[in-house]
Amino acid sequence: MNGGAYSKYNDETFYSKGSAMVQITAVFNKHCLNDVLRELFDNLIEGVTVMDVIGKGSLGIAEKNNAPDLYPKVMIIIVVSDDKHKEIAMECIRSHTQDLGHGAGKMWITPVLEVERIRTGEKDETALTQPTPRATSKSNTFFTAVDTPSS
């Protein structure tokens, strides 16, 4: 069990081969998305899945035509390899959504036991990191693959 990590979730202990990878899922108002993504990318957290969603949190139901009001939001999913990146990602989300008041959104953390980059077969933390820049046939230019588990 060398190089692995234990994580605890709902009183169950999980062991992962690599470090303690987690999935961060957040649902918040759409108008915050660009600011959140910009800060995530500025902090080199680039593997993000974004979905348009509708739903109802703890706000009351105002029914029209016998159907509850569902509010449009965005959901982002990020998989990170360690606690440091988890805290950075969560702070990026908080800093642009926390001051919105009631109905600002939710964020939750789920343990990730294994990740594989489909194209290369790389696993776990290696699959979550960007490859180092490599020279292409043109001089003075570099190519960095934008390839993460979420894209």
DSSP file (Angstrom, degrees, kcal/mol; ACC not computed):
  #  RESIDUE AA STRUCTURE BP1 BP2  ACC     N-H-->O    O-->H-N    N-H-->O    O-->H-N    TCO  KAPPA ALPHA  PHI   PSI    X-CA   Y-CA   Z-CA
    1    1 A M    >         0   0    0      0, 0.0     3,-1.1     0, 0.0     2,-0.3   0.000 360.0 360.0 360.0  35.5    0.0    0.0    0.0
    2    2 A N  T 3   +     0   0    0      1,-0.2     3,-0.1     3,-0.0     0, 0.0  -0.555 360.0   9.5 -75.0 131.8    2.9    2.3   -0.8
    3    3 A G  T 3  S+     0   0    0     -2,-0.3    -1,-0.2     1,-0.2     2,-0.1   0.513 102.1 120.6  80.7   4.9    2.0    5.7   -2.1
    4    4 A G    <   -     0   0    0     -3,-1.1     2,-0.3    16,-0.0    -1,-0.2  -0.285  48.9-143.1 -94.2-178.1   -1.7    5.3   -1.4
    5    5 A A  E     -A   16   0A   0     11,-2.3    11,-2.9    14,-0.2     2,-0.4  -0.998   6.1-136.0-147.2 146.8   -4.1    7.3    0.7
    6    6 A Y  E     -A   15   0A   0     -2,-0.3     2,-0.4     9,-0.2     9,-0.2  -0.834  21.3-174.4 -99.1 140.3   -7.0    6.5    2.9
    7    7 A S  E     -A   14   0A   0      7,-2.6     7,-3.5    -2,-0.4     2,-0.4  -0.987  14.2-142.0-132.9 148.7  -10.2    8.7    2.8
    8    8 A K  E     +A   13   0A   0     -2,-0.4     2,-0.4     5,-0.2     5,-0.2  -0.911  21.7 170.5-113.9 134.4  -13.2    8.5    5.0
    9    9 A Y  E >  S-A   12   0A   0      3,-2.9     3,-1.8    -2,-0.4    -2,-0.0  -0.959  71.0 -14.7-145.6 122.4  -16.7    9.0    3.7
   10   10 A N  T 3  S-     0   0    0     -2,-0.4     3,-0.1     1,-0.3    -1,-0.1   0.910 127.2 -53.5  49.4  50.4  -19.9    8.4    5.7
   11   11 A D  T 3  S+     0   0    0      1,-0.2     2,-0.4     0, 0.0    -1,-0.3   0.590 116.7 114.4  62.6  13.0  -18.0    6.4    8.3
   12   12 A E  E <   -A    9   0A   0     -3,-1.8    -3,-2.9     2,-0.0     2,-0.5  -0.928  59.4-141.0-110.6 140.1  -16.5    4.1    5.7
   13   13 A T  E     -A    8   0A   0     -2,-0.4     2,-0.4    -5,-0.2    -5,-0.2  -0.869  17.3-168.1-103.0 130.3  -12.8    4.1    5.0
   14   14 A F  E     -A    7   0A   0     -7,-3.5    -7,-2.6    -2,-0.5     2,-0.5  -0.882   9.4-149.3-114.9 146.6  -11.6    3.8    1.4
   15   15 A Y  E     -A    6   0A   0     -2,-0.4     2,-0.4    -9,-0.2    -9,-0.2  -0.970  12.4-169.8-115.4 128.9   -8.1    3.2    0.2
   16   16 A S  E     -A    5   0A   0    -11,-2.9   -11,-2.3    -2,-0.5    98,-0.1  -0.910  26.9-130.5-115.7 149.1   -6.9    4.6   -3.1
   17   17 A K  S    S+     0   0    0     96,-0.5    -1,-0.1    -2,-0.4     3,-0.1   0.862  93.6  33.4 -64.7 -37.3   -3.6    3.7   -4.8
   18   18 A G  S    S-     0   0    0      1,-0.3    -2,-0.2    95,-0.3   -13,-0.2   0.103 113.3 -48.3 -96.4-148.8   -2.6    7.3   -5.4
   19   19 A S  S    S-     0   0    0    -15,-0.1     2,-1.7     1,-0.1    -1,-0.3  -0.177  78.9 -70.0 -78.5 179.8   -3.3   10.3   -3.3
   20   20 A A        -     0   0    0    -16,-0.1     2,-0.2   -14,-0.1    -1,-0.1  -0.531  60.4-169.7 -77.6  86.4   -6.7   11.3   -1.9
   21   21 A M        -     0   0    0     -2,-1.7    91,-2.3    91,-0.5     2,-0.3  -0.517   5.7-176.5 -78.0 144.0   -8.5   12.2   -5.1
   22   22 A V  E     -BC  80 111B   0     58,-2.0    58,-2.4    89,-0.3     2,-0.5  -0.963  24.4-132.4-138.3 156.3  -11.9   13.9   -4.8
   23   23 A Q  E     -BC  79 110B   0     87,-3.2    87,-2.3    -2,-0.3     2,-0.6  -0.947  18.5-156.2-106.6 127.5  -14.6   15.1   -7.0
   24   24 A I  E     -BC  78 109B   0     54,-3.5    54,-2.4    -2,-0.5     2,-0.5  -0.918  11.2-173.9-102.9 123.3  -16.0   18.6   -6.3
   25   25 A T  E     +BC  77 108B   0     83,-2.7    83,-2.8    -2,-0.6     2,-0.4  -0.975   5.5 178.0-118.0 130.6  -19.5   19.2   -7.5
   26   26 A A  E     -BC  76 107B   0     50,-2.3    50,-2.6    -2,-0.5     2,-0.4  -0.995  15.4-165.1-135.5 140.1  -21.0   22.7   -7.3
   27   27 A V  E     +BC  75 106B   0     79,-2.9    79,-1.9    -2,-0.4     2,-0.3  -0.994  30.6 140.5-122.3 126.0  -24.3   24.1   -8.4
   28   28 A F  E     -BC  74 105B   0     46,-2.1    46,-2.7    -2,-0.4    77,-0.2  -0.923  53.7 -55.2-155.2 176.8  -24.7   27.9   -8.5
   29   29 A N    >   -     0   0    0     75,-0.8     3,-1.6    -2,-0.3     4,-0.3  -0.324  45.5-127.5 -65.0 140.1  -26.2   30.8  -10.5
   30   30 A K  G >  S+     0   0    0     42,-0.4     3,-1.9     1,-0.3     4,-0.4   0.820 102.1  67.1 -58.9 -35.8  -25.2   31.0  -14.1
   31   31 A H  G 3  S+     0   0    0      1,-0.3     4,-0.3     2,-0.1    -1,-0.3   0.639  97.6  55.7 -67.6 -10.2  -23.9   34.6  -14.0
   32   32 A C  G <> S+     0   0    0     -3,-1.6     4,-2.2     1,-0.1    -1,-0.3   0.582  82.3  91.7 -90.3 -11.7  -21.0   33.5  -11.8
   33   33 A L  H <> S+     0   0    0     -3,-1.9     4,-3.0    -4,-0.3     5,-0.3   0.887  82.1  49.0 -58.0 -49.7  -19.7   30.9  -14.1
   34   34 A N  H  > S+     0   0    0     -4,-0.4     4,-2.5     1,-0.2    -1,-0.2   0.899 113.2  47.6 -60.6 -41.2  -17.2   32.9  -16.1
   35   35 A D  H  > S+     0   0    0     -4,-0.3     4,-2.1    -3,-0.2    -1,-0.2   0.907 113.4  48.1 -65.8 -41.0  -15.6   34.4  -13.0
   36   36 A V  H  X S+     0   0    0     -4,-2.2     4,-2.5     2,-0.2    -2,-0.2   0.946 114.1  46.2 -63.6 -48.2  -15.4   31.0  -11.3
   37   37 A L  H  X S+     0   0    0     -4,-3.0     4,-2.8     1,-0.2     5,-0.2   0.906 110.3  53.4 -62.3 -42.1  -13.8   29.4  -14.5
   38   38 A R  H  X S+     0   0    0     -4,-2.5     4,-2.4    -5,-0.3    -1,-0.2   0.925 111.8  44.8 -59.2 -45.0  -11.3   32.2  -14.9
   39   39 A E  H  X S+     0   0    0     -4,-2.1     4,-1.4     2,-0.2    -1,-0.2   0.891 112.2  51.7 -69.6 -37.9  -10.1   31.9  -11.4
   40   40 A L  H  <>S+     0   0    0     -4,-2.5     5,-2.8     2,-0.2     3,-0.4   0.947 112.9  45.3 -59.6 -47.5   -9.9   28.1  -11.6
   41   41 A F  H ><5S+     0   0    0     -4,-2.8     3,-1.8     1,-0.2    -2,-0.2   0.875 108.5  56.3 -65.6 -37.6   -7.9   28.3  -14.8
   42   42 A D  H 3<5S+     0   0    0     -4,-2.4    -1,-0.2     1,-0.3    -2,-0.2   0.804 108.2  49.4 -62.3 -27.8   -5.6   31.0  -13.3
   43   43 A N  T 3<5S-     0   0    0     -4,-1.4    -1,-0.3    -3,-0.4    -2,-0.2   0.160 123.0-108.9 -96.4  17.1   -4.9   28.5  -10.5
   44   44 A L  T < 5S+     0   0    0     -3,-1.8     2,-0.8     1,-0.2    -3,-0.2   0.742  78.1 133.0  62.9  27.5   -4.1   25.8  -13.1
   45   45 A I      < +     0   0    0     -5,-2.8    -1,-0.2    -6,-0.2    -2,-0.2  -0.890  19.6 151.2-104.7  99.2   -7.3   23.8  -12.4
   46   46 A E        +     0   0    0     -2,-0.8     2,-1.3    -3,-0.1    -1,-0.1   0.633  36.1  92.4-110.5 -18.7   -8.4   23.2  -16.0
   47   47 A G        +     0   0    0     81,-0.2    32,-0.6    32,-0.1     2,-0.4  -0.654  55.1 148.8 -84.3  94.6  -10.3   19.9  -16.0
   48   48 A V  E     -D   78   0B   0     -2,-1.3     2,-0.5    30,-0.1    30,-0.2  -0.990  35.8-155.9-132.6 133.0  -13.8   21.1  -15.5
   49   49 A T  E     -D   77   0B   0     28,-2.4    28,-2.4    -2,-0.4     2,-0.4  -0.931  16.5-165.5-104.7 133.1  -17.2   19.7  -16.7
   50   50 A V  E     +D   76   0B   0     -2,-0.5     2,-0.4    26,-0.2    26,-0.2  -0.969   8.8 177.2-123.4 133.4  -20.0   22.3  -16.9
   51   51 A M  E     -D   75   0B   0     24,-2.5    24,-2.9    -2,-0.4     2,-0.4  -0.992  29.8-126.1-133.6 141.8  -23.7   21.5  -17.3
   52   52 A D  E     +D   74   0B   0     -2,-0.4     2,-0.3    22,-0.2    22,-0.2  -0.744  41.7 173.8 -79.1 132.1  -26.8   23.6  -17.4
   53   53 A V  E     -D   73   0B   0     20,-2.4    20,-3.0    -2,-0.4     2,-0.3  -0.914  24.2-150.0-134.9 161.6  -29.2   22.3  -14.8
   54   54 A I  E     +D   72   0B   0     -2,-0.3     2,-0.3    18,-0.2    16,-0.0  -0.967  34.4 127.7-127.7 151.1  -32.6   23.3  -13.3
   55   55 A G  E     -D   71   0B   0     16,-1.6    16,-3.3    -2,-0.3     2,-0.4  -0.986  47.3-107.7-177.8-176.5  -33.7   22.6   -9.8
   56   56 A K        -     0   0    0     -2,-0.3    14,-0.1    14,-0.2     5,-0.1  -0.982  25.8-177.8-138.6 122.7  -35.1   23.8   -6.6
   57   57 A G        -     0   0    0     -2,-0.4    -1,-0.0     3,-0.1    49,-0.0   0.370  64.5 -45.9 -89.2-133.1  -33.2   24.1   -3.4
   58   58 A S  S    S+     0   0    0      2,-0.0     3,-0.1     3,-0.0     2,-0.1   0.433 100.1 114.6 -86.7   1.2  -34.7   25.2   -0.1
   59   59 A L  S    S-     0   0    0      1,-0.1    44,-0.0    44,-0.0     0, 0.0  -0.404  77.7 -95.3 -67.7 150.6  -36.6   28.1   -1.6
   60   60 A G        -     0   0    0      1,-0.1     2,-0.5    -2,-0.1    -1,-0.1  -0.134  38.1-106.8 -63.9 162.5  -40.4   27.8   -1.4
   61   61 A I        -     0   0    0     -3,-0.1     2,-0.6     7,-0.1    -1,-0.1  -0.817  26.5-171.1 -95.9 125.9  -42.4   26.4   -4.2
   62   62 A A        -     0   0    0     -2,-0.5     2,-0.3     7,-0.1     7,-0.3  -0.922  21.2-150.9-112.0 102.3  -44.5   28.8   -6.3
   63   63 A E        -     0   0    0     -2,-0.6     2,-0.4     5,-0.2     3,-0.1  -0.562  18.2-179.6 -84.1 134.9  -46.6   26.5   -8.5
   64   64 A K  B >  S-E   67   0C   0      3,-2.1     3,-1.5    -2,-0.3    -2,-0.0  -0.998  76.1  -1.9-126.4 133.3  -47.8   27.6  -11.9
   65   65 A N  T 3  S-     0   0    0     -2,-0.4    -1,-0.1     1,-0.3    -2,-0.0   0.873 129.4 -61.8  54.3  39.7  -49.9   25.3  -14.0
   66   66 A N  T 3  S+     0   0    0      1,-0.2    -1,-0.3    -3,-0.1    -3,-0.1   0.715 116.0 108.8  60.9  23.8  -49.6   22.6  -11.3
   67   67 A A  B <  S-E   64   0C   0     -3,-1.5    -3,-2.1    -5,-0.1    -1,-0.2  -0.993  70.8-117.2-129.4 138.0  -45.8   22.5  -11.7
   68   68 A P        -     0   0    0      0, 0.0     2,-0.4     0, 0.0    -5,-0.2  -0.386  35.9-102.5 -70.4 150.0  -43.2   23.7   -9.2
   69   69 A D        -     0   0    0     -7,-0.3     2,-0.4    -9,-0.1    -7,-0.1  -0.594  37.3-164.6 -70.9 126.3  -40.9   26.5  -10.3
   70   70 A L        -     0   0    0     -2,-0.4   -14,-0.2   -14,-0.1    -9,-0.0  -0.943  10.8-139.6-112.9 137.8  -37.5   25.2  -11.1
   71   71 A Y  E     - D   0  55B   0    -16,-3.3   -16,-1.6    -2,-0.4     2,-0.2  -0.795  14.5-118.4-105.0 136.5  -34.6   27.6  -11.3
   72   72 A P  E     + D   0  54B   0      0, 0.0   -42,-0.4     0, 0.0     2,-0.3  -0.515  46.1 152.4 -72.4 135.8  -31.8   27.5  -13.9
   73   73 A K  E     - D   0  53B   0    -20,-3.0   -20,-2.4    -2,-0.2     2,-0.4  -0.829  38.9-113.5-143.1 179.2  -28.3   27.1  -12.5
   74   74 A V  E     -BD  28  52B   0    -46,-2.7   -46,-2.1    -2,-0.3     2,-0.4  -0.940  18.5-153.0-119.0 149.9  -25.0   25.6  -13.7
   75   75 A M  E     -BD  27  51B   0    -24,-2.9   -24,-2.5    -2,-0.4     2,-0.4  -0.986  10.1-168.3-119.6 130.5  -23.3   22.5  -12.3
   76   76 A I  E     -BD  26  50B   0    -50,-2.6   -50,-2.3    -2,-0.4     2,-0.4  -0.944   3.7-161.9-117.6 144.6  -19.5   22.2  -12.5
   77   77 A I  E     +BD  25  49B   0    -28,-2.4   -28,-2.4    -2,-0.4     2,-0.4  -0.991  11.5 176.4-125.6 128.8  -17.6   19.0  -11.7
   78   78 A I  E     -BD  24  48B   0    -54,-2.4   -54,-3.5    -2,-0.4     2,-0.5  -0.997  15.9-156.7-132.9 133.9  -13.9   19.0  -11.0
   79   79 A V  E     -B   23   0B   0    -32,-0.6     2,-0.3    -2,-0.4   -56,-0.2  -0.965  18.9-177.6-111.1 125.1  -11.7   16.1  -10.0
   80   80 A V  E     -B   22   0B   0    -58,-2.4   -58,-2.0    -2,-0.5    32,-0.1  -0.843  27.8-136.0-122.6 159.8   -8.5   17.0   -8.1
   81   81 A S  S    S+     0   0    0     -2,-0.3     2,-0.3   -60,-0.2    44,-0.1   0.582  76.6  12.3 -94.3 -11.2   -5.6   14.9   -6.8
   82   82 A D  S  > S-     0   0    0    -63,-0.1     4,-1.9   -60,-0.1     5,-0.1  -0.966  77.8 -95.3-158.8 171.9   -5.1   16.2   -3.3
   83   83 A D  H  > S+     0   0    0     -2,-0.3     4,-2.6     1,-0.2     5,-0.2   0.841 116.5  59.8 -63.3 -35.3   -6.4   18.4   -0.5
   84   84 A K  H  > S+     0   0    0      1,-0.2     4,-2.0     2,-0.2    -1,-0.2   0.946 110.3  40.7 -59.2 -49.0   -4.3   21.4   -1.6
   85   85 A H  H  > S+     0   0    0      2,-0.2     4,-2.6     1,-0.2    -1,-0.2   0.822 111.8  57.6 -71.4 -30.0   -6.1   21.5   -5.0
   86   86 A K  H  X S+     0   0    0     -4,-1.9     4,-2.6     2,-0.2    -2,-0.2   0.948 109.0  45.0 -61.7 -48.0   -9.4   20.7   -3.4
   87   87 A E  H  X S+     0   0    0     -4,-2.6     4,-2.3     2,-0.2    -2,-0.2   0.892 112.8  51.0 -64.5 -40.0   -9.1   23.8   -1.1
   88   88 A I  H  X S+     0   0    0     -4,-2.0     4,-2.2    -5,-0.2    -1,-0.2   0.946 112.8  45.8 -61.5 -48.1   -8.0   26.0   -4.0
   89   89 A A  H  X S+     0   0    0     -4,-2.6     4,-1.9     1,-0.2    -2,-0.2   0.912 112.9  49.6 -63.0 -43.4  -10.9   24.9   -6.2
   90   90 A M  H  X S+     0   0    0     -4,-2.6     4,-2.9     1,-0.2    -1,-0.2   0.892 111.1  49.5 -64.2 -38.7  -13.4   25.3   -3.4
   91   91 A E  H  X S+     0   0    0     -4,-2.3     4,-2.8     2,-0.2    -1,-0.2   0.873 107.0  55.4 -68.6 -36.3  -12.1   28.8   -2.6
   92   92 A C  H  X S+     0   0    0     -4,-2.2     4,-0.6     2,-0.2    -1,-0.2   0.911 113.4  42.0 -59.8 -41.8  -12.3   29.8   -6.3
   93   93 A I  H >X S+     0   0    0     -4,-1.9     3,-1.0     2,-0.2     4,-0.8   0.948 116.0  48.3 -70.2 -49.4  -16.0   28.8   -6.3
   94   94 A R  H >X S+     0   0    0     -4,-2.9     4,-2.8     1,-0.2     3,-1.1   0.906 103.9  60.4 -56.8 -44.8  -16.8   30.4   -2.9
   95   95 A S  H 3< S+     0   0    0     -4,-2.8    -1,-0.2     1,-0.3    -2,-0.2   0.721 113.8  35.5 -63.1 -21.0  -15.1   33.7   -3.7
   96   96 A H  H << S+     0   0    0     -3,-1.0    -1,-0.3    -4,-0.6    -2,-0.2   0.451 128.9  30.5-110.8  -1.4  -17.4   34.3   -6.7
   97   97 A T  H X< S+     0   0    0     -3,-1.1     3,-1.5    -4,-0.8    -2,-0.2   0.575  93.1  84.2-127.7 -17.6  -20.7   32.8   -5.3
   98   98 A Q  G >< S+     0   0    0     -4,-2.8     3,-0.7     1,-0.3    -3,-0.1   0.782  87.1  56.0 -66.5 -29.5  -20.7   33.2   -1.5
   99   99 A D  G 3  S+     0   0    0     -5,-0.3    -1,-0.3     1,-0.2    -4,-0.1   0.297  80.0  93.7 -87.8  12.0  -22.1   36.8   -1.4
  100  100 A L  G <  S-     0   0    0     -3,-1.5    -1,-0.2     1,-0.2    -2,-0.1   0.638  78.9-145.2 -81.2 -13.1  -25.2   36.0   -3.5
  101  101 A G    X   +     0   0    0     -3,-0.7     3,-1.4    -4,-0.2    -1,-0.2  -0.441  56.8  10.0  84.0-159.8  -27.4   35.4   -0.4
  102  102 A H  T 3  S+     0   0    0      1,-0.3     0, 0.0    -2,-0.1     0, 0.0  -0.283 131.3  22.8 -58.6 132.1  -30.2   32.8   -0.2
  103  103 A G  T 3  S+     0   0    0      2,-0.1    -1,-0.3   -47,-0.0     3,-0.1   0.618  77.7 135.4  87.1  13.5  -30.2   30.4   -3.2
  104  104 A A    <   -     0   0    0     -3,-1.4   -75,-0.8     1,-0.2     2,-0.3   0.830  65.9-107.4 -65.7 -31.8  -26.5   31.0   -4.0
  105  105 A G  E     -C   28   0B   0    -77,-0.2     2,-0.3    -7,-0.1    -1,-0.2  -0.845  26.0 -89.1 137.4-173.0  -26.0   27.3   -4.5
  106  106 A K  E     -C   27   0B   0    -79,-1.9   -79,-2.9    -2,-0.3     2,-0.3  -0.938  20.6-163.5-137.9 157.7  -24.4   24.2   -3.0
  107  107 A M  E     +C   26   0B   0     -2,-0.3     2,-0.3   -81,-0.2   -81,-0.2  -0.992  12.7 177.9-142.3 136.4  -21.0   22.4   -3.2
  108  108 A W  E     -C   25   0B   0    -83,-2.8   -83,-2.7    -2,-0.3     2,-0.4  -0.972  19.7-135.6-142.2 159.0  -20.2   18.9   -2.2
  109  109 A I  E     -C   24   0B   0     -2,-0.3   -85,-0.2   -85,-0.2    -2,-0.0  -0.914  15.8-173.6-117.6 135.4  -17.2   16.5   -2.2
  110  110 A T  E     -C   23   0B   0    -87,-2.3   -87,-3.2    -2,-0.4     2,-0.1  -0.995  29.0-115.1-128.1 133.0  -17.1   12.9   -3.2
  111  111 A P  E     -C   22   0B   0      0, 0.0     2,-0.5     0, 0.0   -89,-0.3  -0.401  24.3-150.6 -64.5 142.9  -14.2   10.5   -2.9
  112  112 A V        -     0   0    0    -91,-2.3   -91,-0.5     1,-0.1     3,-0.1  -0.977  11.0-172.1-116.0 121.7  -12.7    9.3   -6.2
  113  113 A L        +     0   0    0     -2,-0.5   -96,-0.5     1,-0.3     2,-0.3   0.811  67.8   1.3 -85.4 -31.3  -11.1    5.9   -6.0
  114  114 A E        -     0   0    0    -98,-0.1     2,-0.4   -97,-0.1    -1,-0.3  -0.984  54.4-166.6-159.0 145.0   -9.5    5.7   -9.5
  115  115 A V        -     0   0    0     -2,-0.3     9,-2.9    -3,-0.1     2,-0.4  -0.992   7.4-171.6-131.4 140.5   -9.2    7.9  -12.6
  116  116 A E  B     -F  123   0D   0     -2,-0.4     2,-0.7     7,-0.2     7,-0.2  -0.994  22.7-136.6-134.0 130.5   -8.0    6.8  -16.1
  117  117 A R     >  -     0   0    0      5,-2.6     4,-2.9    -2,-0.4     5,-0.4  -0.764  20.7-150.5 -79.8 115.9   -7.2    9.0  -19.1
  118  118 A I  T  4 S+     0   0    0     -2,-0.7    -1,-0.2     1,-0.2     9,-0.0   0.878  87.8  53.9 -60.3 -43.3   -8.8    7.0  -21.8
  119  119 A R  T  4 S+     0   0    0      1,-0.2    -1,-0.2    -3,-0.1    -2,-0.0   0.883 126.8  17.0 -61.2 -41.7   -6.5    8.1  -24.6
  120  120 A T  T  4 S-     0   0    0     -3,-0.3    -2,-0.2     2,-0.1    -1,-0.2   0.602  93.7-122.9-111.1 -15.7   -3.2    7.0  -22.9
  121  121 A G     <  +     0   0    0     -4,-2.9    -3,-0.1     1,-0.3     6,-0.1   0.505  54.6 157.1  81.2   3.2   -4.3    4.7  -20.1
  122  122 A E        -     0   0    0     -5,-0.4    -5,-2.6     4,-0.1     2,-0.3  -0.303  29.7-142.5 -60.8 148.4   -2.6    6.9  -17.5
  123  123 A K  B >>  -F  116   0D   0     -7,-0.2     3,-1.2    -3,-0.1     4,-0.6  -0.839  39.5 -29.4-120.9 153.0   -4.0    6.4  -14.0
  124  124 A D  H >> S+     0   0    0     -9,-2.9     4,-1.0    -2,-0.3     3,-0.9  -0.095 124.7   5.2  52.7-130.0   -4.9    8.5  -11.0
  125  125 A E  H >> S+     0   0    0      1,-0.3     4,-0.9     2,-0.2     3,-0.7   0.852 131.1  56.2 -58.4 -36.5   -2.8   11.6  -10.3
  126  126 A T  H X4 S+     0   0    0     -3,-1.2     3,-0.5     1,-0.2    -1,-0.3   0.869 105.8  51.9 -61.9 -36.1   -0.9   11.2  -13.6
  127  127 A A  H << S+     0   0    0     -3,-0.9    -1,-0.2    -4,-0.6    -2,-0.2   0.702 108.7  52.0 -72.8 -19.3   -4.2   11.2  -15.5
  128  128 A L  H << S+     0   0    0     -4,-1.0     2,-0.2    -3,-0.7    -1,-0.2   0.599  97.2  80.3 -92.6 -12.3   -5.2   14.4  -13.8
  129  129 A T  S << S-     0   0    0     -4,-0.9    18,-0.0    -3,-0.5     0, 0.0  -0.646  81.5-112.1-100.4 154.1   -2.1   16.5  -14.6
  130  130 A Q        -     0   0    0     -2,-0.2    16,-0.1     1,-0.1    -2,-0.1  -0.559  36.7-111.1 -76.2 141.7   -1.2   18.3  -17.8
  131  131 A P        -     0   0    0      0, 0.0     3,-0.1     0, 0.0    -1,-0.1  -0.377  41.4 -96.2 -66.2 154.6    1.7   16.9  -19.7
  132  132 A T        -     0   0    0      1,-0.1    13,-0.2    12,-0.1    11,-0.1  -0.412  51.4 -88.3 -69.3 149.5    4.8   19.0  -19.7
  133  133 A P        -     0   0    0      0, 0.0     2,-0.4     0, 0.0    11,-0.2  -0.298  48.4-163.7 -58.3 139.5    5.2   21.2  -22.8
  134  134 A R  E     -G  143   0E   0      9,-1.6     9,-1.9    -3,-0.1     2,-0.1  -0.971  22.5-104.9-128.6 146.3    7.0   19.5  -25.6
  135  135 A A  E     -G  142   0E   0     -2,-0.4     7,-0.2     7,-0.2     2,-0.2  -0.366  32.4-155.6 -68.0 141.9    8.6   21.0  -28.7
  136  136 A T        -     0   0    0      5,-1.0     5,-0.2     2,-0.5     4,-0.1  -0.395  42.0 -82.7-102.1-173.1    6.8   20.6  -32.0
  137  137 A S  S    S+     0   0    0     -2,-0.2     2,-0.4     2,-0.1    -2,-0.1   0.741 111.2  79.5 -66.7 -21.7    8.3   20.7  -35.5
  138  138 A K  S >  S-     0   0    0      1,-0.1     3,-1.0     2,-0.0    -2,-0.5  -0.702  88.8-118.0 -86.8 137.2    8.2   24.5  -35.4
  139  139 A S  T 3  S+     0   0    0     -2,-0.4     3,-0.1     1,-0.2    -2,-0.1  -0.413  91.5  16.8 -73.3 151.3   11.0   26.2  -33.5
  140  140 A N  T 3  S+     0   0    0      1,-0.2     2,-0.3    -4,-0.1    -1,-0.2   0.658 103.1 104.9  63.2  19.8   10.2   28.3  -30.5
  141  141 A T    <   -     0   0    0     -3,-1.0    -5,-1.0    -5,-0.2     2,-0.3  -0.946  51.7-158.4-126.5 153.3    6.7   26.9  -30.1
  142  142 A F  E     -G  135   0E   0     -2,-0.3     2,-0.5    -7,-0.2    -7,-0.2  -0.934   6.7-147.3-129.2 152.1    5.3   24.5  -27.6
  143  143 A F  E     -G  134   0E   0     -9,-1.9    -9,-1.6    -2,-0.3     2,-0.5  -0.982  12.9-177.8-119.7 126.3    2.3   22.2  -27.6
  144  144 A T        -     0   0    0     -2,-0.5     2,-0.2   -11,-0.2   -12,-0.1  -0.985  26.0-130.7-122.5 120.7    0.5   21.4  -24.4
  145  145 A A        -     0   0    0     -2,-0.5     2,-1.2   -13,-0.2    -2,-0.0  -0.491   6.6-144.6 -70.0 132.3   -2.4   19.0  -24.7
  146  146 A V        +     0   0    0     -2,-0.2     2,-0.4   -16,-0.1    -1,-0.1  -0.790  50.2 139.2 -94.7  91.0   -5.6   20.1  -23.1
  147  147 A D        +     0   0    0     -2,-1.2  -100,-0.1   -16,-0.0    -2,-0.1  -0.917  15.6 150.8-144.1 106.7   -6.6   16.7  -22.0
  148  148 A T    >   -     0   0    0     -2,-0.4     3,-1.6  -102,-0.1   -20,-0.1  -0.843  59.0 -99.1-131.8 168.3   -8.2   16.1  -18.6
  149  149 A P  T 3  S+     0   0    0      0, 0.0   -21,-0.1     0, 0.0   -33,-0.1   0.740 121.6  52.9 -61.2 -20.5  -10.6   13.5  -17.2
  150  150 A S  T 3         0   0    0      1,-0.2   -73,-0.1   -71,-0.1  -102,-0.0   0.470 360.0 360.0 -96.3  -1.1  -13.4   16.1  -17.6
  151  151 A S    <         0   0    0     -3,-1.6    -1,-0.2  -102,-0.1    -5,-0.0   0.439 360.0 360.0-116.3 360.0  -12.9   17.0  -21.2
